[in-house]
Amino acid sequence: MVNSVFYHRGTEVTEKEGRLTSSDDEYRIMHYGIIGGGILGMTMAHRLAQAGQRVTLMEAAPQLGGMADAWELGGVTWDRHYHVTLLSDQHWRRVLRELDLDDDMQWVETKTGFFTDGRLYSMSNNVEFLKFPPLGLIDKFRLGATIFYASKLTDWKNLEQIPVADWLRKLSGSRTFEKIWLPLLRAKLGENYRKTSAAFIWSTIARMYAARRTGLKKEMFGYLPGGYARILKRFTQQLVDEGVEIRTGAQTRLVHPTGFGPVMVQSADHRSDEFDRVVLTTPSPVISRLCPGLNEDEHQRHNGLQYQGIVCASVLLKQPLDRFYVTNITDAWVPFTAVIEMSTLVDRKEFDGNSLVYLPKYVAPDDPLFEESDASIQDRFIAALEKMYPHFTLDDVLAFKVSRVRNVVALSTLDYSNTLPPMRTSLPGVFAVNSAHIVNGTLNVNETVKLAEDAVRELFAPVGAMSETVALRDRPQSVQPEDETLVLTEA
């Protein structure tokens, strides 16, 4: 039974029982193998399946989700890493609408703290900013002017040629750089901040200002009751309904084309599969290892990218630490990057009335912290919390769990966009699309979805155009302008 017929760029496209077919050979159905079942791989599978393509999604972990997956902590199931949705995250929110979840989003005003010189300050509005003791009035003016100036820049390519430290020191002055910018850069990048371009901080500020709600000037963050566990469950079911074959626990060992025919994917369990096209969404060093047939330049580009990893502790507490969603930390003795108190955003009923705190530390992939035991990390992190929050004691801790991911984000080094490996590889039918290709934005779920959709549209043009038509055809005729909210830290 034919459900509908519509035309896309002059080509008749028929939807029958949820699948798309076309009279144009250009739109012939291919079998896509997608390696990596994070949000990037899931979104690509979703858009390709919408366009009537056959898709197999392979993920090495026991479940889909990647960095967005959930786990159990003290009897509570919630996100393994901290995530937040902004009102302006239109790419991600479009996916949530397709999953019938966007209407359930909860939007909350949050507060931001700053821990510096051993003291905790609120930095949630302009008045508090002006009262911030560590900076003088001129320092504050230059800091505000730097952020405003960066928010108005559009030519991010030029910023790739300027070291971020030089750029910030010139705009904000040496005192503001040493007191504010440098500790924040080191917290996020370690000593690799010396290799990072000004495009890094520009993209962070751009996301901040893209989220500012005109007139309100308040931080409004969103979460879905049930967290990403609920999102991933619904997204997985959507993929199944669209005909996507999902394989979890599928560790890929080798990807290589067979002449001008199909692409062979060999798994660690000695299984071999053939696909018309294969898309790898894994970190670049993994892509280089899985595809030995890439040319020398491609191997150099993939292996030349410098990644930052994360060691992130989730802590379930009997009571809150403070009132801030995020507390930025500039004191070097603190062993973690920030304090993310999720229960200032999420209703504590989601945590059985308790408080959930994330303590992230961004480090290089070979940092010794990856080898440190959970017990040792817990001792050091809890001791720091006791020093930062006098009312907090070890007795408040209900559960403590550590996540370790070595390759999270590629550093935006000088001339970054010109050193990226190509998405279309030299191997016939093999494509490499990963978070390193987010060149003018910060790594977050919204940018990941945008990358997935752009890649499908650009790499597989006819198919991408069809999937875009399907995704947008039911959009209401009246589209509201993007809401905005103030974000003082990367979500």
KAQUI-V740988 format. One record per residue. RES is the residue in three letters. SS is DSSP state (a for helix, b for strand, c for the rest). PSI is psi in whole degrees, 0 to 359 (none if undefined). OMEGA is omega in degrees with one decimal (NA if undefined). Layout:
# KAQUI-V740988
res/ss/psi/omega
RES/SS/PSI/OMEGA
RES/SS/PSI/OMEGA
This chain:
# KAQUI-V740988
res/ss/psi/omega
MET/c/127/179.3
VAL/b/124/-179.4
ASN/b/320/-178.5
SER/b/156/174.5
VAL/b/131/175.4
PHE/b/170/-177.4
TYR/b/136/177.3
HIS/b/113/-179.1
ARG/c/42/174.8
GLY/c/357/-178.9
THR/b/131/179.0
GLU/b/124/-179.9
VAL/b/128/-177.0
THR/b/131/174.4
GLU/b/121/-179.2
LYS/b/119/-179.9
GLU/c/41/174.7
GLY/c/1/179.2
ARG/b/152/-178.5
LEU/b/138/172.9
THR/b/164/-176.9
SER/b/152/176.5
SER/c/349/-176.6
ASP/c/126/179.2
ASP/a/336/-179.7
GLU/a/336/-176.5
TYR/a/22/-176.2
ARG/c/149/-178.2
ILE/c/130/175.5
MET/c/161/176.4
HIS/b/114/-179.5
TYR/b/132/170.1
GLY/b/121/179.7
ILE/b/121/-178.6
ILE/b/116/-177.5
GLY/c/111/-174.9
GLY/c/37/171.3
GLY/b/191/-179.6
ILE/a/325/178.4
LEU/a/307/179.7
GLY/a/321/179.9
MET/a/318/-179.2
THR/a/319/177.3
MET/a/317/177.8
ALA/a/319/179.5
HIS/a/311/-177.8
ARG/a/321/178.5
LEU/a/319/178.3
ALA/a/323/176.3
GLN/a/329/-179.5
ALA/c/12/174.5
GLY/c/9/-178.7
GLN/c/155/175.8
ARG/b/129/-172.9
VAL/b/134/169.6
THR/b/123/-178.1
LEU/b/121/-174.8
MET/b/127/-177.8
GLU/b/131/-177.6
ALA/c/329/-179.4
ALA/c/166/-179.9
PRO/c/347/-178.8
GLN/c/163/176.8
LEU/c/164/173.5
GLY/b/328/-178.9
GLY/a/230/-179.8
MET/a/345/-178.1
ALA/a/10/-176.8
ASP/c/173/-177.4
ALA/b/162/174.7
TRP/b/176/-177.9
GLU/b/134/-179.2
LEU/b/108/178.2
GLY/c/37/179.8
GLY/c/359/178.9
VAL/b/133/175.2
THR/b/121/179.6
TRP/b/180/-175.2
ASP/b/139/179.0
ARG/c/329/176.3
HIS/c/160/-176.1
TYR/c/134/178.4
HIS/c/151/175.5
VAL/c/150/177.7
THR/b/138/176.2
LEU/b/154/177.5
LEU/c/331/-177.1
SER/c/3/-179.7
ASP/c/71/-170.3
GLN/a/329/179.1
HIS/a/313/179.4
TRP/a/321/-178.7
ARG/a/332/174.1
ARG/a/318/175.8
VAL/a/318/178.3
LEU/a/324/176.3
ARG/a/320/178.2
GLU/a/333/177.7
LEU/c/5/-178.5
ASP/c/40/-178.7
LEU/c/341/-172.7
ASP/a/325/-179.1
ASP/a/341/-179.8
ASP/a/357/-179.7
MET/b/142/177.1
GLN/b/129/-176.9
TRP/b/127/-170.0
VAL/b/139/172.0
GLU/b/131/-177.9
THR/b/170/178.1
LYS/c/156/-178.5
THR/b/137/177.3
GLY/b/165/177.5
PHE/b/124/176.2
PHE/b/112/-177.2
THR/b/143/-178.6
ASP/c/36/176.2
GLY/c/10/-179.4
ARG/b/153/-179.8
LEU/b/127/-179.5
TYR/b/149/171.9
SER/b/134/178.8
MET/c/52/-171.4
SER/c/354/179.0
ASN/c/175/-176.1
ASN/a/323/-179.8
VAL/a/314/179.6
GLU/a/326/177.1
PHE/a/316/-179.5
LEU/a/334/179.8
LYS/a/356/-173.9
PHE/c/109/-170.7
PRO/c/324/-174.1
PRO/c/343/-179.1
LEU/c/143/173.8
GLY/c/173/-175.9
LEU/a/317/179.4
ILE/a/320/177.6
ASP/a/317/-179.5
LYS/a/320/178.9
PHE/a/317/-178.9
ARG/a/325/176.5
LEU/a/313/178.3
GLY/a/321/179.2
ALA/a/323/178.0
THR/a/313/-179.0
ILE/a/317/-180.0
PHE/a/315/179.8
TYR/a/314/180.0
ALA/a/325/-178.6
SER/a/339/-178.2
LYS/a/349/-179.5
LEU/c/142/177.0
THR/c/339/-177.6
ASP/c/79/-178.2
TRP/a/339/-179.2
LYS/a/319/179.0
ASN/a/326/-178.9
LEU/a/339/178.3
GLU/c/345/-178.1
GLN/c/0/-174.4
ILE/c/127/174.6
PRO/b/137/-175.3
VAL/a/323/-179.8
ALA/a/317/179.3
ASP/a/317/-176.6
TRP/a/313/-178.0
LEU/a/322/179.3
ARG/a/321/179.4
LYS/a/318/-176.3
LEU/a/317/-171.7
SER/a/343/-176.9
GLY/c/159/-173.5
SER/a/318/-177.2
ARG/a/313/179.6
THR/a/322/178.6
PHE/a/312/-176.8
GLU/a/325/-173.8
LYS/a/327/-173.9
ILE/a/299/-170.9
TRP/a/313/-175.1
LEU/a/313/177.2
PRO/a/323/179.4
LEU/a/321/177.2
LEU/a/317/179.5
ARG/a/324/179.1
ALA/a/324/-177.0
LYS/a/326/-170.0
LEU/a/352/-173.1
GLY/a/208/178.0
GLU/a/352/176.4
ASN/a/354/175.8
TYR/a/334/-179.4
ARG/a/336/-178.7
LYS/a/356/-171.2
THR/b/143/-177.9
SER/b/167/178.0
ALA/c/343/178.1
ALA/a/334/179.7
PHE/a/307/-177.4
ILE/a/329/176.6
TRP/a/315/-177.8
SER/a/326/177.2
THR/a/315/179.1
ILE/a/322/179.4
ALA/a/319/177.5
ARG/a/323/177.7
MET/a/312/-174.6
TYR/a/336/174.5
ALA/a/341/-176.2
ALA/c/6/-176.2
ARG/c/123/177.2
ARG/c/120/-177.1
THR/c/125/176.3
GLY/c/318/-174.2
LEU/c/322/179.0
LYS/c/38/-179.7
LYS/c/152/175.1
GLU/b/118/176.7
MET/b/109/179.4
PHE/b/155/-178.8
GLY/b/150/173.5
TYR/b/159/177.1
LEU/b/125/174.2
PRO/c/132/-174.1
GLY/c/346/175.1
GLY/a/197/-178.0
TYR/a/341/174.1
ALA/a/318/178.1
ARG/a/318/179.8
ILE/a/312/-176.3
LEU/a/324/176.4
LYS/a/315/-179.9
ARG/a/319/-179.9
PHE/a/317/178.2
THR/a/317/179.2
GLN/a/324/177.2
GLN/a/317/179.0
LEU/a/318/177.7
VAL/a/316/179.6
ASP/a/331/179.9
GLU/c/0/176.7
GLY/c/8/179.4
VAL/c/131/173.2
GLU/b/124/-177.1
ILE/b/127/176.5
ARG/b/113/174.4
THR/b/162/-174.4
GLY/c/24/-176.3
ALA/c/94/-178.5
GLN/c/113/179.5
THR/b/137/-179.5
ARG/b/327/-174.0
LEU/b/140/174.7
VAL/b/124/178.0
HIS/b/141/178.2
PRO/b/157/178.1
THR/c/80/-177.4
GLY/c/230/178.4
PHE/c/15/179.3
GLY/c/217/-176.8
PRO/c/169/176.6
VAL/b/132/-179.2
MET/b/133/174.2
VAL/b/120/179.2
GLN/b/133/-178.3
SER/b/165/-179.4
ALA/c/336/178.4
ASP/c/16/176.5
HIS/c/13/174.7
ARG/c/142/177.0
SER/b/135/179.0
ASP/b/149/177.5
GLU/b/137/179.5
PHE/b/154/173.7
ASP/c/322/179.0
ARG/b/143/178.1
VAL/b/133/177.9
VAL/b/122/176.5
LEU/b/125/-179.8
THR/c/11/-177.9
THR/c/167/177.1
PRO/c/154/-173.4
SER/a/318/177.3
PRO/a/327/178.1
VAL/a/320/178.1
ILE/a/316/179.0
SER/a/321/-179.0
ARG/a/321/-177.2
LEU/a/338/-176.1
CYS/c/74/-178.5
PRO/c/341/-178.8
GLY/c/357/175.9
LEU/c/153/179.9
ASN/c/170/-173.6
GLU/a/319/-179.8
ASP/a/319/179.8
GLU/a/316/177.2
HIS/a/317/179.9
GLN/a/319/-179.6
ARG/a/315/179.6
HIS/a/315/-177.7
ASN/a/343/-179.9
GLY/a/343/177.6
LEU/c/137/178.8
GLN/c/121/-176.8
TYR/b/153/166.4
GLN/b/141/175.0
GLY/b/181/179.0
ILE/b/139/166.7
VAL/b/115/-171.9
CYS/b/121/177.9
ALA/b/134/170.6
SER/b/129/-175.7
VAL/b/122/176.1
LEU/b/124/-173.3
LEU/b/154/177.5
LYS/c/328/-176.5
GLN/c/160/-178.4
PRO/c/156/172.3
LEU/c/313/-178.4
ASP/c/198/-174.7
ARG/c/3/-172.2
PHE/c/136/172.7
TYR/c/311/177.0
VAL/b/135/172.2
THR/b/111/176.2
ASN/b/143/-174.3
ILE/b/127/178.1
THR/c/348/179.6
ASP/c/125/-172.1
ALA/c/338/-176.5
TRP/c/342/-179.3
VAL/c/129/-172.3
PRO/c/2/177.2
PHE/c/165/-172.1
THR/c/319/-174.8
ALA/b/170/170.5
VAL/b/117/177.9
ILE/b/106/-178.4
GLU/b/93/-174.3
MET/a/331/-177.3
SER/a/358/168.3
THR/a/345/177.9
LEU/c/313/-175.3
VAL/c/139/176.6
ASP/c/128/-175.9
ARG/a/347/174.1
LYS/a/332/177.6
GLU/a/339/-177.6
PHE/a/28/-179.8
ASP/c/34/178.1
GLY/c/0/-178.7
ASN/c/184/179.9
SER/b/138/179.1
LEU/b/128/-177.9
VAL/b/138/172.8
TYR/b/138/176.8
LEU/b/91/-176.8
PRO/b/151/172.2
LYS/b/116/179.5
TYR/b/127/-176.0
VAL/b/166/175.7
ALA/b/154/-176.6
PRO/c/336/-179.1
ASP/c/16/-178.6
ASP/c/140/179.2
PRO/a/341/-179.6
LEU/a/332/179.5
PHE/a/336/-178.8
GLU/a/351/-179.3
GLU/c/142/-178.0
SER/c/156/176.7
ASP/a/320/-177.7
ALA/a/320/179.2
SER/a/317/177.8
ILE/a/318/179.8
GLN/a/316/-179.3
ASP/a/314/-176.7
ARG/a/318/-177.8
PHE/a/318/-179.7
ILE/a/321/177.8
ALA/a/321/178.1
ALA/a/319/177.8
LEU/a/320/179.6
GLU/a/327/179.0
LYS/a/325/-179.2
MET/a/324/-175.2
TYR/c/99/-174.3
PRO/c/332/-178.1
HIS/c/349/-175.4
PHE/c/139/175.6
THR/c/166/179.0
LEU/a/330/-179.3
ASP/a/341/179.6
ASP/a/345/-174.1
VAL/b/121/176.5
LEU/b/326/-179.7
ALA/b/148/-179.4
PHE/b/126/-175.8
LYS/b/143/-173.7
VAL/b/131/172.1
SER/b/139/179.0
ARG/b/125/176.1
VAL/b/120/-172.6
ARG/b/323/-177.0
ASN/b/93/-177.1
VAL/b/306/-174.1
VAL/b/136/176.0
ALA/b/135/-178.4
LEU/c/138/178.4
SER/c/78/-178.2
THR/b/174/180.0
LEU/c/137/179.5
ASP/c/35/-171.0
TYR/a/309/-173.2
SER/a/336/179.8
ASN/a/352/179.7
THR/a/357/-178.2
LEU/c/145/171.6
PRO/c/149/-178.3
PRO/c/149/174.3
MET/c/322/177.6
ARG/b/107/-173.5
THR/c/174/177.4
SER/c/349/178.7
LEU/c/125/-179.2
PRO/c/127/176.4
GLY/c/5/-177.8
VAL/b/130/-177.2
PHE/b/145/-180.0
ALA/b/112/-179.2
VAL/c/113/178.2
ASN/c/180/-173.6
SER/a/342/176.5
ALA/a/339/-179.2
HIS/a/4/170.5
ILE/c/92/-170.0
VAL/c/343/-178.2
ASN/c/37/178.4
GLY/c/174/176.7
THR/c/159/179.7
LEU/c/114/174.7
ASN/c/173/-173.7
VAL/a/320/-179.1
ASN/a/314/178.7
GLU/a/328/178.0
THR/a/317/177.6
VAL/a/317/178.2
LYS/a/316/178.3
LEU/a/315/-179.5
ALA/a/314/-177.9
GLU/a/320/177.5
ASP/a/319/-178.0
ALA/a/317/178.1
VAL/a/318/-178.4
ARG/a/320/-174.3
GLU/a/321/-177.1
LEU/a/325/-177.5
PHE/c/64/-165.8
ALA/a/304/-178.3
PRO/a/316/179.2
VAL/a/316/180.0
GLY/a/321/178.4
ALA/a/320/179.0
MET/a/317/-179.3
SER/a/325/177.3
GLU/a/320/177.6
THR/a/315/-179.7
VAL/a/319/-176.8
ALA/a/328/-172.5
LEU/a/347/-170.3
ARG/c/334/-180.0
ASP/c/7/179.1
ARG/c/139/178.5
PRO/c/147/-179.9
GLN/c/326/178.7
SER/c/110/-179.4
VAL/c/124/-179.2
GLN/c/148/175.2
PRO/c/154/-179.1
GLU/c/130/171.7
ASP/c/158/-178.9
GLU/c/153/178.5
THR/c/151/-178.4
LEU/c/128/178.0
VAL/c/122/-178.5
LEU/c/359/175.4
THR/c/158/-179.9
GLU/c/134/-179.1
ALA/c/none/NA
